[in-house]
Amino acid sequence: MTDKARFPIFATRQNLRVTNGRLKTVDKGHSLLKSKRDMLQIHFRKIEEKYNSLNDNLKFLFNKAYLSLNKAEFLGANVDYLVKEAEKTPVNLECEVLMVSGIQISNFTLNSNNEVSEMHGLGSFQLNQTSKLFRDLVKKLIEINSVNNSYNILKQTLDNTNRRVNSLEFSFIPKLKNTLSFINEELDEQEREDFFRLRKIQGLISKK
């Protein structure tokens, strides 16, 4: 066993007890980290699936909204009026903080009061439909960005947790176990030396 494969420590009974205690504590922490990692992986996969689903749906909503806008323009609707009305309506977001495996994640949604008043006149029905489609599109854009934010936070946390688990599993715990083996071997060797020394002393005494 090389010195690098264990911690630099003297082989004593006290150090044996201390190292045993450290190993038990680290093993418990390792198990907790693995449980946390498993839960994070479950949430991460769900978020990833949700993001992919929203992203596919977003392309459909974009096409639908712009087709509706083109149709409204074709019917002679006052699109400029719709844009001006939309500019008057501020976009207010609501933020909800969620806890996922001990991680704080902010979830943003569009305030339900962000409604543009209905329009009347030539092509108004199509224009109102277009307005609703673009509101839905904004909601989806906010939702997908919120999900993307959650995805990035979970990914970073999962990567960090994986590094900690691997560090304990492949470096720290093996070094502790090697240190315990070293201490036990050294103590056994000391006991054998003490035993032979004692036998030698007893032999010398008996000869007298």
HELIX and SHEET records of a PDB file:
HELIX    1   1 ASP A    3  ALA A    5  5                                   3    
HELIX    2   2 ARG A   13  PHE A   74  1                                  62    
HELIX    3   3 VAL A   79  LYS A   88  1                                  10    
HELIX    4   4 SER A  124  SER A  167  1                                  44    
HELIX    5   5 LEU A  168  PHE A  172  3                                   5    
HELIX    6   6 ILE A  173  LYS A  207  1                                  35    
SHEET    1   A 2 LEU A  93  VAL A 100  0                                        
SHEET    2   A 2 ILE A 103  LEU A 110 -1                                        
END                                                                             
